[in-house]
Amino acid sequence: MPSRQQTAAAKKNIKKAASAAKKKRTIAHLPKSTRTVLGKKGAAAAKKKRAQE
């Protein structure tokens, strides 16, 4: 289970990613840590979607 600090950091990263997307920046230009988190979230969502089929 993530700590409060980790949860807060994740939320902050998501907000950063959303604001960057609004500015039409690609994922490649985001900080490495943010890209990693987004990639993991995407992979988890894809895995969940495959499991439902």
mmCIF file of the N, C-alpha and C atoms, coordinates in Angstrom:
data_MODEL
# 
_entry.id   MODEL 
# 
loop_
_atom_site.group_PDB 
_atom_site.id 
_atom_site.type_symbol 
_atom_site.label_atom_id 
_atom_site.label_alt_id 
_atom_site.label_comp_id 
_atom_site.label_asym_id 
_atom_site.label_entity_id 
_atom_site.label_seq_id 
_atom_site.pdbx_PDB_ins_code 
_atom_site.Cartn_x 
_atom_site.Cartn_y 
_atom_site.Cartn_z 
_atom_site.occupancy 
_atom_site.B_iso_or_equiv 
_atom_site.pdbx_formal_charge 
_atom_site.auth_seq_id 
_atom_site.auth_comp_id 
_atom_site.auth_asym_id 
_atom_site.auth_atom_id 
_atom_site.pdbx_PDB_model_num 
ATOM 1   N N  . MET A 1 1  ? 0.851   -1.182  0.000   1.00 0.00 ? 1  MET A N  1 
ATOM 2   C CA . MET A 1 1  ? 0.000   0.000   0.000   1.00 0.00 ? 1  MET A CA 1 
ATOM 3   C C  . MET A 1 1  ? 0.898   1.248   0.000   1.00 0.00 ? 1  MET A C  1 
ATOM 4   N N  . PRO A 1 2  ? 0.618   2.190   -0.887  1.00 0.00 ? 2  PRO A N  1 
ATOM 5   C CA . PRO A 1 2  ? 1.471   3.380   -0.960  1.00 0.00 ? 2  PRO A CA 1 
ATOM 6   C C  . PRO A 1 2  ? 1.265   4.310   0.234   1.00 0.00 ? 2  PRO A C  1 
ATOM 7   N N  . SER A 1 3  ? 2.326   5.015   0.570   1.00 0.00 ? 3  SER A N  1 
ATOM 8   C CA . SER A 1 3  ? 2.233   5.962   1.677   1.00 0.00 ? 3  SER A CA 1 
ATOM 9   C C  . SER A 1 3  ? 1.494   7.216   1.210   1.00 0.00 ? 3  SER A C  1 
ATOM 10  N N  . ARG A 1 4  ? 1.189   8.099   2.144   1.00 0.00 ? 4  ARG A N  1 
ATOM 11  C CA . ARG A 1 4  ? 0.512   9.352   1.775   1.00 0.00 ? 4  ARG A CA 1 
ATOM 12  C C  . ARG A 1 4  ? 1.375   10.176  0.836   1.00 0.00 ? 4  ARG A C  1 
ATOM 13  N N  . GLN A 1 5  ? 2.689   10.166  1.092   1.00 0.00 ? 5  GLN A N  1 
ATOM 14  C CA . GLN A 1 5  ? 3.610   10.927  0.243   1.00 0.00 ? 5  GLN A CA 1 
ATOM 15  C C  . GLN A 1 5  ? 3.599   10.382  -1.182  1.00 0.00 ? 5  GLN A C  1 
ATOM 16  N N  . GLN A 1 6  ? 3.613   9.070   -1.316  1.00 0.00 ? 6  GLN A N  1 
ATOM 17  C CA . GLN A 1 6  ? 3.605   8.455   -2.645  1.00 0.00 ? 6  GLN A CA 1 
ATOM 18  C C  . GLN A 1 6  ? 2.311   8.771   -3.381  1.00 0.00 ? 6  GLN A C  1 
ATOM 19  N N  . THR A 1 7  ? 1.199   8.707   -2.669  1.00 0.00 ? 7  THR A N  1 
ATOM 20  C CA . THR A 1 7  ? -0.096  9.002   -3.274  1.00 0.00 ? 7  THR A CA 1 
ATOM 21  C C  . THR A 1 7  ? -0.142  10.447  -3.739  1.00 0.00 ? 7  THR A C  1 
ATOM 22  N N  . ALA A 1 8  ? 0.346   11.356  -2.888  1.00 0.00 ? 8  ALA A N  1 
ATOM 23  C CA . ALA A 1 8  ? 0.364   12.778  -3.242  1.00 0.00 ? 8  ALA A CA 1 
ATOM 24  C C  . ALA A 1 8  ? 1.254   13.013  -4.459  1.00 0.00 ? 8  ALA A C  1 
ATOM 25  N N  . ALA A 1 9  ? 2.401   12.352  -4.496  1.00 0.00 ? 9  ALA A N  1 
ATOM 26  C CA . ALA A 1 9  ? 3.320   12.509  -5.618  1.00 0.00 ? 9  ALA A CA 1 
ATOM 27  C C  . ALA A 1 9  ? 2.680   12.002  -6.913  1.00 0.00 ? 9  ALA A C  1 
ATOM 28  N N  . ALA A 1 10 ? 1.978   10.881  -6.825  1.00 0.00 ? 10 ALA A N  1 
ATOM 29  C CA . ALA A 1 10 ? 1.318   10.317  -7.998  1.00 0.00 ? 10 ALA A CA 1 
ATOM 30  C C  . ALA A 1 10 ? 0.257   11.273  -8.528  1.00 0.00 ? 10 ALA A C  1 
ATOM 31  N N  . LYS A 1 11 ? -0.530  11.847  -7.625  1.00 0.00 ? 11 LYS A N  1 
ATOM 32  C CA . LYS A 1 11 ? -1.562  12.797  -8.041  1.00 0.00 ? 11 LYS A CA 1 
ATOM 33  C C  . LYS A 1 11 ? -0.935  14.012  -8.716  1.00 0.00 ? 11 LYS A C  1 
ATOM 34  N N  . LYS A 1 12 ? 0.194   14.474  -8.144  1.00 0.00 ? 12 LYS A N  1 
ATOM 35  C CA . LYS A 1 12 ? 0.889   15.627  -8.708  1.00 0.00 ? 12 LYS A CA 1 
ATOM 36  C C  . LYS A 1 12 ? 1.405   15.300  -10.109 1.00 0.00 ? 12 LYS A C  1 
ATOM 37  N N  . ASN A 1 13 ? 1.937   14.079  -10.271 1.00 0.00 ? 13 ASN A N  1 
ATOM 38  C CA . ASN A 1 13 ? 2.434   13.663  -11.583 1.00 0.00 ? 13 ASN A CA 1 
ATOM 39  C C  . ASN A 1 13 ? 1.316   13.604  -12.617 1.00 0.00 ? 13 ASN A C  1 
ATOM 40  N N  . ILE A 1 14 ? 0.167   13.130  -12.194 1.00 0.00 ? 14 ILE A N  1 
ATOM 41  C CA . ILE A 1 14 ? -0.966  13.042  -13.113 1.00 0.00 ? 14 ILE A CA 1 
ATOM 42  C C  . ILE A 1 14 ? -1.405  14.436  -13.531 1.00 0.00 ? 14 ILE A C  1 
ATOM 43  N N  . LYS A 1 15 ? -1.422  15.376  -12.568 1.00 0.00 ? 15 LYS A N  1 
ATOM 44  C CA . LYS A 1 15 ? -1.787  16.757  -12.894 1.00 0.00 ? 15 LYS A CA 1 
ATOM 45  C C  . LYS A 1 15 ? -0.776  17.365  -13.860 1.00 0.00 ? 15 LYS A C  1 
ATOM 46  N N  . LYS A 1 16 ? 0.512   17.093  -13.637 1.00 0.00 ? 16 LYS A N  1 
ATOM 47  C CA . LYS A 1 16 ? 1.559   17.592  -14.538 1.00 0.00 ? 16 LYS A CA 1 
ATOM 48  C C  . LYS A 1 16 ? 1.369   17.027  -15.937 1.00 0.00 ? 16 LYS A C  1 
ATOM 49  N N  . ALA A 1 17 ? 1.076   15.744  -16.001 1.00 0.00 ? 17 ALA A N  1 
ATOM 50  C CA . ALA A 1 17 ? 0.900   15.090  -17.295 1.00 0.00 ? 17 ALA A CA 1 
ATOM 51  C C  . ALA A 1 17 ? -0.303  15.670  -18.029 1.00 0.00 ? 17 ALA A C  1 
ATOM 52  N N  . ALA A 1 18 ? -1.385  15.905  -17.308 1.00 0.00 ? 18 ALA A N  1 
ATOM 53  C CA . ALA A 1 18 ? -2.587  16.462  -17.923 1.00 0.00 ? 18 ALA A CA 1 
ATOM 54  C C  . ALA A 1 18 ? -2.323  17.867  -18.450 1.00 0.00 ? 18 ALA A C  1 
ATOM 55  N N  . SER A 1 19 ? -1.629  18.682  -17.656 1.00 0.00 ? 19 SER A N  1 
ATOM 56  C CA . SER A 1 19 ? -1.349  20.048  -18.100 1.00 0.00 ? 19 SER A CA 1 
ATOM 57  C C  . SER A 1 19 ? -0.412  20.038  -19.303 1.00 0.00 ? 19 SER A C  1 
ATOM 58  N N  . ALA A 1 20 ? 0.534   19.115  -19.320 1.00 0.00 ? 20 ALA A N  1 
ATOM 59  C CA . ALA A 1 20 ? 1.452   19.010  -20.452 1.00 0.00 ? 20 ALA A CA 1 
ATOM 60  C C  . ALA A 1 20 ? 0.699   18.595  -21.713 1.00 0.00 ? 20 ALA A C  1 
ATOM 61  N N  . ALA A 1 21 ? -0.249  17.682  -21.563 1.00 0.00 ? 21 ALA A N  1 
ATOM 62  C CA . ALA A 1 21 ? -1.033  17.228  -22.712 1.00 0.00 ? 21 ALA A CA 1 
ATOM 63  C C  . ALA A 1 21 ? -1.866  18.386  -23.264 1.00 0.00 ? 21 ALA A C  1 
ATOM 64  N N  . LYS A 1 22 ? -2.367  19.221  -22.377 1.00 0.00 ? 22 LYS A N  1 
ATOM 65  C CA . LYS A 1 22 ? -3.157  20.370  -22.809 1.00 0.00 ? 22 LYS A CA 1 
ATOM 66  C C  . LYS A 1 22 ? -2.313  21.345  -23.627 1.00 0.00 ? 22 LYS A C  1 
ATOM 67  N N  . LYS A 1 23 ? -1.035  21.390  -23.314 1.00 0.00 ? 23 LYS A N  1 
ATOM 68  C CA . LYS A 1 23 ? -0.121  22.273  -24.052 1.00 0.00 ? 23 LYS A CA 1 
ATOM 69  C C  . LYS A 1 23 ? 0.381   21.605  -25.329 1.00 0.00 ? 23 LYS A C  1 
ATOM 70  N N  . LYS A 1 24 ? -0.208  20.441  -25.662 1.00 0.00 ? 24 LYS A N  1 
ATOM 71  C CA . LYS A 1 24 ? 0.144   19.665  -26.855 1.00 0.00 ? 24 LYS A CA 1 
ATOM 72  C C  . LYS A 1 24 ? 1.590   19.182  -26.845 1.00 0.00 ? 24 LYS A C  1 
ATOM 73  N N  . ARG A 1 25 ? 2.124   18.920  -25.677 1.00 0.00 ? 25 ARG A N  1 
ATOM 74  C CA . ARG A 1 25 ? 3.447   18.307  -25.592 1.00 0.00 ? 25 ARG A CA 1 
ATOM 75  C C  . ARG A 1 25 ? 3.246   16.800  -25.678 1.00 0.00 ? 25 ARG A C  1 
ATOM 76  N N  . THR A 1 26 ? 4.197   16.118  -26.267 1.00 0.00 ? 26 THR A N  1 
ATOM 77  C CA . THR A 1 26 ? 4.068   14.671  -26.347 1.00 0.00 ? 26 THR A CA 1 
ATOM 78  C C  . THR A 1 26 ? 4.552   14.043  -25.053 1.00 0.00 ? 26 THR A C  1 
ATOM 79  N N  . ILE A 1 27 ? 4.216   12.806  -24.871 1.00 0.00 ? 27 ILE A N  1 
ATOM 80  C CA . ILE A 1 27 ? 4.621   12.081  -23.666 1.00 0.00 ? 27 ILE A CA 1 
ATOM 81  C C  . ILE A 1 27 ? 6.143   12.040  -23.564 1.00 0.00 ? 27 ILE A C  1 
ATOM 82  N N  . ALA A 1 28 ? 6.819   12.011  -24.700 1.00 0.00 ? 28 ALA A N  1 
ATOM 83  C CA . ALA A 1 28 ? 8.281   11.929  -24.709 1.00 0.00 ? 28 ALA A CA 1 
ATOM 84  C C  . ALA A 1 28 ? 8.940   13.114  -24.004 1.00 0.00 ? 28 ALA A C  1 
ATOM 85  N N  . HIS A 1 29 ? 8.264   14.242  -23.962 1.00 0.00 ? 29 HIS A N  1 
ATOM 86  C CA . HIS A 1 29 ? 8.844   15.433  -23.342 1.00 0.00 ? 29 HIS A CA 1 
ATOM 87  C C  . HIS A 1 29 ? 8.592   15.519  -21.839 1.00 0.00 ? 29 HIS A C  1 
ATOM 88  N N  . LEU A 1 30 ? 7.808   14.602  -21.310 1.00 0.00 ? 30 LEU A N  1 
ATOM 89  C CA . LEU A 1 30 ? 7.520   14.622  -19.878 1.00 0.00 ? 30 LEU A CA 1 
ATOM 90  C C  . LEU A 1 30 ? 8.719   14.088  -19.098 1.00 0.00 ? 30 LEU A C  1 
ATOM 91  N N  . PRO A 1 31 ? 8.789   14.419  -17.799 1.00 0.00 ? 31 PRO A N  1 
ATOM 92  C CA . PRO A 1 31 ? 9.866   13.864  -16.976 1.00 0.00 ? 31 PRO A CA 1 
ATOM 93  C C  . PRO A 1 31 ? 9.825   12.336  -16.990 1.00 0.00 ? 31 PRO A C  1 
ATOM 94  N N  . LYS A 1 32 ? 10.985  11.715  -16.863 1.00 0.00 ? 32 LYS A N  1 
ATOM 95  C CA . LYS A 1 32 ? 11.073  10.257  -16.952 1.00 0.00 ? 32 LYS A CA 1 
ATOM 96  C C  . LYS A 1 32 ? 10.176  9.577   -15.928 1.00 0.00 ? 32 LYS A C  1 
ATOM 97  N N  . SER A 1 33 ? 10.129  10.104  -14.701 1.00 0.00 ? 33 SER A N  1 
ATOM 98  C CA . SER A 1 33 ? 9.314   9.489   -13.653 1.00 0.00 ? 33 SER A CA 1 
ATOM 99  C C  . SER A 1 33 ? 7.832   9.493   -14.036 1.00 0.00 ? 33 SER A C  1 
ATOM 100 N N  . THR A 1 34 ? 7.393   10.589  -14.632 1.00 0.00 ? 34 THR A N  1 
ATOM 101 C CA . THR A 1 34 ? 5.994   10.700  -15.040 1.00 0.00 ? 34 THR A CA 1 
ATOM 102 C C  . THR A 1 34 ? 5.688   9.718   -16.167 1.00 0.00 ? 34 THR A C  1 
ATOM 103 N N  . ARG A 1 35 ? 6.604   9.610   -17.126 1.00 0.00 ? 35 ARG A N  1 
ATOM 104 C CA . ARG A 1 35 ? 6.406   8.677   -18.230 1.00 0.00 ? 35 ARG A CA 1 
ATOM 105 C C  . ARG A 1 35 ? 6.305   7.248   -17.720 1.00 0.00 ? 35 ARG A C  1 
ATOM 106 N N  . THR A 1 36 ? 7.145   6.924   -16.752 1.00 0.00 ? 36 THR A N  1 
ATOM 107 C CA . THR A 1 36 ? 7.145   5.568   -16.182 1.00 0.00 ? 36 THR A CA 1 
ATOM 108 C C  . THR A 1 36 ? 5.790   5.264   -15.554 1.00 0.00 ? 36 THR A C  1 
ATOM 109 N N  . VAL A 1 37 ? 5.298   6.202   -14.744 1.00 0.00 ? 37 VAL A N  1 
ATOM 110 C CA . VAL A 1 37 ? 4.016   6.005   -14.066 1.00 0.00 ? 37 VAL A CA 1 
ATOM 111 C C  . VAL A 1 37 ? 2.895   5.876   -15.086 1.00 0.00 ? 37 VAL A C  1 
ATOM 112 N N  . LEU A 1 38 ? 2.897   6.745   -16.098 1.00 0.00 ? 38 LEU A N  1 
ATOM 113 C CA . LEU A 1 38 ? 1.846   6.685   -17.117 1.00 0.00 ? 38 LEU A CA 1 
ATOM 114 C C  . LEU A 1 38 ? 1.911   5.369   -17.885 1.00 0.00 ? 38 LEU A C  1 
ATOM 115 N N  . GLY A 1 39 ? 3.111   4.903   -18.173 1.00 0.00 ? 39 GLY A N  1 
ATOM 116 C CA . GLY A 1 39 ? 3.273   3.634   -18.873 1.00 0.00 ? 39 GLY A CA 1 
ATOM 117 C C  . GLY A 1 39 ? 2.741   2.471   -18.057 1.00 0.00 ? 39 GLY A C  1 
ATOM 118 N N  . LYS A 1 40 ? 3.029   2.489   -16.768 1.00 0.00 ? 40 LYS A N  1 
ATOM 119 C CA . LYS A 1 40 ? 2.559   1.415   -15.889 1.00 0.00 ? 40 LYS A CA 1 
ATOM 120 C C  . LYS A 1 40 ? 1.035   1.428   -15.791 1.00 0.00 ? 40 LYS A C  1 
ATOM 121 N N  . LYS A 1 41 ? 0.471   2.633   -15.692 1.00 0.00 ? 41 LYS A N  1 
ATOM 122 C CA . LYS A 1 41 ? -0.984  2.740   -15.617 1.00 0.00 ? 41 LYS A CA 1 
ATOM 123 C C  . LYS A 1 41 ? -1.620  2.226   -16.911 1.00 0.00 ? 41 LYS A C  1 
ATOM 124 N N  . GLY A 1 42 ? -1.031  2.596   -18.035 1.00 0.00 ? 42 GLY A N  1 
ATOM 125 C CA . GLY A 1 42 ? -1.538  2.154   -19.330 1.00 0.00 ? 42 GLY A CA 1 
ATOM 126 C C  . GLY A 1 42 ? -1.467  0.648   -19.474 1.00 0.00 ? 42 GLY A C  1 
ATOM 127 N N  . ALA A 1 43 ? -0.347  0.069   -19.045 1.00 0.00 ? 43 ALA A N  1 
ATOM 128 C CA . ALA A 1 43 ? -0.173  -1.376  -19.123 1.00 0.00 ? 43 ALA A CA 1 
ATOM 129 C C  . ALA A 1 43 ? -1.184  -2.090  -18.238 1.00 0.00 ? 43 ALA A C  1 
ATOM 130 N N  . ALA A 1 44 ? -1.416  -1.542  -17.056 1.00 0.00 ? 44 ALA A N  1 
ATOM 131 C CA . ALA A 1 44 ? -2.376  -2.149  -16.136 1.00 0.00 ? 44 ALA A CA 1 
ATOM 132 C C  . ALA A 1 44 ? -3.782  -2.096  -16.723 1.00 0.00 ? 44 ALA A C  1 
ATOM 133 N N  . ALA A 1 45 ? -4.123  -0.965  -17.345 1.00 0.00 ? 45 ALA A N  1 
ATOM 134 C CA . ALA A 1 45 ? -5.448  -0.822  -17.941 1.00 0.00 ? 45 ALA A CA 1 
ATOM 135 C C  . ALA A 1 45 ? -5.613  -1.799  -19.102 1.00 0.00 ? 45 ALA A C  1 
ATOM 136 N N  . ALA A 1 46 ? -4.572  -1.950  -19.914 1.00 0.00 ? 46 ALA A N  1 
ATOM 137 C CA . ALA A 1 46 ? -4.631  -2.874  -21.046 1.00 0.00 ? 46 ALA A CA 1 
ATOM 138 C C  . ALA A 1 46 ? -4.779  -4.322  -20.556 1.00 0.00 ? 46 ALA A C  1 
ATOM 139 N N  . LYS A 1 47 ? -4.049  -4.647  -19.497 1.00 0.00 ? 47 LYS A N  1 
ATOM 140 C CA . LYS A 1 47 ? -4.114  -6.004  -18.937 1.00 0.00 ? 47 LYS A CA 1 
ATOM 141 C C  . LYS A 1 47 ? -5.534  -6.281  -18.424 1.00 0.00 ? 47 LYS A C  1 
ATOM 142 N N  . LYS A 1 48 ? -6.112  -5.290  -17.745 1.00 0.00 ? 48 LYS A N  1 
ATOM 143 C CA . LYS A 1 48 ? -7.458  -5.429  -17.213 1.00 0.00 ? 48 LYS A CA 1 
ATOM 144 C C  . LYS A 1 48 ? -8.474  -5.613  -18.351 1.00 0.00 ? 48 LYS A C  1 
ATOM 145 N N  . LYS A 1 49 ? -8.272  -4.839  -19.420 1.00 0.00 ? 49 LYS A N  1 
ATOM 146 C CA . LYS A 1 49 ? -9.177  -4.919  -20.566 1.00 0.00 ? 49 LYS A CA 1 
ATOM 147 C C  . LYS A 1 49 ? -9.101  -6.293  -21.223 1.00 0.00 ? 49 LYS A C  1 
ATOM 148 N N  . ARG A 1 50 ? -7.869  -6.833  -21.358 1.00 0.00 ? 50 ARG A N  1 
ATOM 149 C CA . ARG A 1 50 ? -7.694  -8.158  -21.958 1.00 0.00 ? 50 ARG A CA 1 
ATOM 150 C C  . ARG A 1 50 ? -8.339  -9.239  -21.089 1.00 0.00 ? 50 ARG A C  1 
ATOM 151 N N  . ALA A 1 51 ? -8.275  -9.061  -19.783 1.00 0.00 ? 51 ALA A N  1 
ATOM 152 C CA . ALA A 1 51 ? -8.831  -10.049 -18.852 1.00 0.00 ? 51 ALA A CA 1 
ATOM 153 C C  . ALA A 1 51 ? -10.362 -10.097 -18.958 1.00 0.00 ? 51 ALA A C  1 
ATOM 154 N N  . GLN A 1 52 ? -10.973 -8.970  -19.276 1.00 0.00 ? 52 GLN A N  1 
ATOM 155 C CA . GLN A 1 52 ? -12.425 -8.902  -19.372 1.00 0.00 ? 52 GLN A CA 1 
ATOM 156 C C  . GLN A 1 52 ? -12.948 -9.587  -20.627 1.00 0.00 ? 52 GLN A C  1 
ATOM 157 N N  . GLU A 1 53 ? -12.137 -9.651  -21.664 1.00 0.00 ? 53 GLU A N  1 
ATOM 158 C CA . GLU A 1 53 ? -12.583 -10.231 -22.948 1.00 0.00 ? 53 GLU A CA 1 
ATOM 159 C C  . GLU A 1 53 ? -12.688 -11.733 -22.905 1.00 0.00 ? 53 GLU A C  1 
# 
